[in-house]
Amino acid sequence: MSRLSGLVLLLAGCAGPDVCVEPVVASAPGMGDANGDGAVDVSDGLFLGRSLFAGGAAPVCDAAADVLGDGVVDAADGVSVFRSLYAGTFPLPALAEGACASVRSPAPPEVCAPVALAVSAPAKAIGAFDASITLTSPGLDVQGWQLSLTATGCSVSAVDLSGTIAAYTTDGGLRREGFAESGTTKDGAWSGVALGWKGDAAAPASADTAKLLTVHVAASPPASGCAPCVLTLADGQSAPGGALRNVVSSAGWSYRPTLGSATVDVCGG
């Protein structure tokens, strides 16, 4: 099968098979795991925002949500989750033993829908080029995401949110009072975005693709012929707070999207 403009999308541009919300786990949550699904990610900060400002469910354990340890669960705790994950400026403290011996059990929405992240890039390049990470979510409003991209046979020189839905509303995007950090690693790139820390801003469900991140790629063409540069959405690239999974957040809950990749032939002039 030939590549079409270097864009690899599942099911000929569709969002792929349905994915379901990450379930609440039976064991006690760790510090920062506000929704109790066993992982601390972008959805936990958004879950707290919805709980405090948008009529959402209470966190599974107040002690796990009180990341600042001041005895009050408030907006600062949600923002601190984002700071911990994507800025590395607030390491999450350890949760005292037995602090969450009793937990609430909020019911995740019984919604399964197609959600996909893809990589769009040219089929062929001579040296450096730009690629995009895109979202297709026809059945879910999306409030945030975290991305992990691996580059093989090339490197990511920079990433950029301008011209994407992660840009501020004043710059044509959908983010307001939110949080966004992105960066590069020796093997790829990462990004973490909350469109609004109160949990009330979202990209509406749409079958159209939405651009989440521009990736500037450095690639050295071989002396003759072409060599592949492969950009793959795969878990494991490290933000300042640690390695990230690819996650899309809706209503304060995490969905593990279908992931794509793109191969670009880097050729000599």
Helices and strands as residue ranges (DSSP letters): G 10-13, E 18-20, H 42-53, H 62-65, H 75-82, I 83-87, E 112-114, E 116-120, E 124-125, E 129-137, E 144-152, E 155-160, G 169-171, E 179-184, E 188-194, E 206-218, E 226-233, E 238-239, E 242-243, E 247-250, E 253-255, E 258-259, E 261-267
